[in-house]
Amino acid sequence: MTYTQLAVLGVVCAVVLDVWVLRTRLLGRKVFWVTYAILFGFQLLTNAVLSGTGVVRYAAASSLGSGEVVFLGEGRIAYAPVEDLLFGFALVVATLSLWVWWGRRGLQR
């Protein structure tokens, strides 16, 4: 599978986990989207530092774009492939969904 396919699969799995498996329905809440907007900004900053300085490199054939490392364009945002934003979204949704689900069951400690 390509990086793009895995990123889309991650988002689909996280949404299914939130909406149908755990039924936390975080994606329908305003507080989630405000929280995600803050996290999104920091994700872009981290991507820019790690990808822009060459600490992290991506295979051109596995992601969208030509593989040229630019700040914006060629399938990249803040030097990282757009797929990174999808993976970040999936990670945040899955983590928060599990957190809320466990919290409702008294497993906060």
Helices and strands as residue ranges (DSSP letters): H 3-16, I 17-21, G 26-28, H 30-52, G 60-62, E 72-73, E 76-77, E 80-81, H 83-104
